[in-house]
């Protein structure tokens, strides 16, 4: 009975977290690809290693291009399906020769009677005889090691190993992502932004406004509840792109608010991106209005479960409306408030689409939050190198923070006390 | 405090639930509003508490017209059927709540003293630290009563306070509530559908049906001299039996099924051939009297101290009898038992008592 649920749980809940965790400890990016890598030494690899102390002469040896025409090369050429006449020419005229540059070797090849006309075919043929380790793609570590052994016969074993490690183009396991996050100054800035964004949206809109509206509507005639509930749902059911465009119309120069401000003599500019303060206000409001409906609906439902007699009793006891709200209603709303707070904290921590489509973290990076930064790092940036590993590491931090926060909330609201069963049924 | 309902009217969505109701509860008196569910008794109670607004007439506390005052300013105590204790507060906080809200600021010591005093009166001193969920039904009931009384209200309103208790506790709380009401001398109104509660706890009982008070008076008066068939049928357990028939001259009563009975002396003057119904309470059949009826026992229900009998005196005509416990009569026996004619009740075709 339980197994289908467990399978679903494993596939859709644990697997993403497990994979994110795994990726977070790799340097996976567009450059490495997501599959198995090959072994390639590029001039860049060598330059990097030289900074780390690779001996000059070894680097020069690896850089050197060498072409040797020998038995092995000829066999390889036949195996590669090269024109037999051409191979015979090479075998007859060039066997035993060695060249130091590709240009010289290609010229020699081109002079052969049976040489193919296409320069590409000649280049391909030349490569078969190349003995250089540089810029060549080796499928396995051993192949590259062999090539290196030829290129730098006297190179130390450690140096060779270092070269081999550095030449791998696939993703490798590393804790580098976390070191980078811990050391770069940008992290603190984004963290503070996130903290401010989540707590302000949560306090002002998702819980504050929702609770205020729910209690206000609770005291209004019944019919109004349906109308208002639906109205507050509109931001939630509007497609996000459309909602973002509406906010642009609302806040951009020439939009509703700036024009209105101009009429009354207030500063008028692009509020969404024009200043840090207005960007924050825009961002928090537009996210808040989406989230407020959730709390409103939940709180309204919870309010209706408080027995009417309790409210009557408090009125008969002499409580004013405010005292009734503060002393009878709010203490009994602890569980829904906890739920909304927890749930919305998670939603807000993970939300970036609204921000991406509006302020996009600007002006500058002043409203960039963690999730947006993770999204940009891993999935969308202009440099084109998507750093999946680093992005996963950032996402993993979000998961951990979210988990820790839920535990704190449960503690704070004394959850265990809320769920204990009454000792006497009535 | 004297309570006066003057032409009180209440409508829900335009439908009149109570039209022009009048009654007075004297200072220190306890009145029961008794009637079947839906008769408007709770509505009346909530209107007195200020929870419902009156749509017409006046509600007077003493000389003060409170008709348009919100419930906060009426100073009434209410015990609700489900007690309506605040689940997140301790018993002490629950009882003290009325003293800590409103416009008057009281210091903590004063509140604590008042709570302790009332808790002693209600016998719940040892429960003060508990939460409502940790109390039994009877204890919750007492806490609700303490909370209603702590502010020394002018009027105590009880809405079916015993309905949620088991039989034993109900008996206990019945006398407890009456004791506390008498000790505090508070004017009280009890809403109930249980005639035993109403009759045993209250000085006077008002019987309600469909938003009207049919009869108001001391319990025994209502029982002995009901104004109509409804009141006669509502009071009494096991209930009264009505026989439909006609006057047959010379002060007698006859049924089509063949049963003949003499009318009580005060009704002997009724003209013949008038449709009336005769009410015979079970305690007036089989225990003594001048007339007699013969029939077959169809049902015996021993109740310990008493035994109930159903006697078929004519086809389809069943009289009920309650007698001190006896085992000499069984189902199927033919018995001839006396009827106490003087105590028979007679009603005309409209149901009014003659």
Interface residues (C-beta under 8 A of the other chain):
Chain A: X307 X309 X310 X312 X313 X314 X315 X316 X317 X318 X319 X320 X323 X327 X328 X331 X332 X422 X423 X424 X426
Chain B: X46 X49 X50 X51 X70 X71 X72 X73 X74 X75 X76 X77 X78 X80 X81 X82 X84 X85 X86 X87 X88 X89 X97 X98 X101 X102 X103 X133 X134 X135 X136 X137 X140 X147 X151 X164
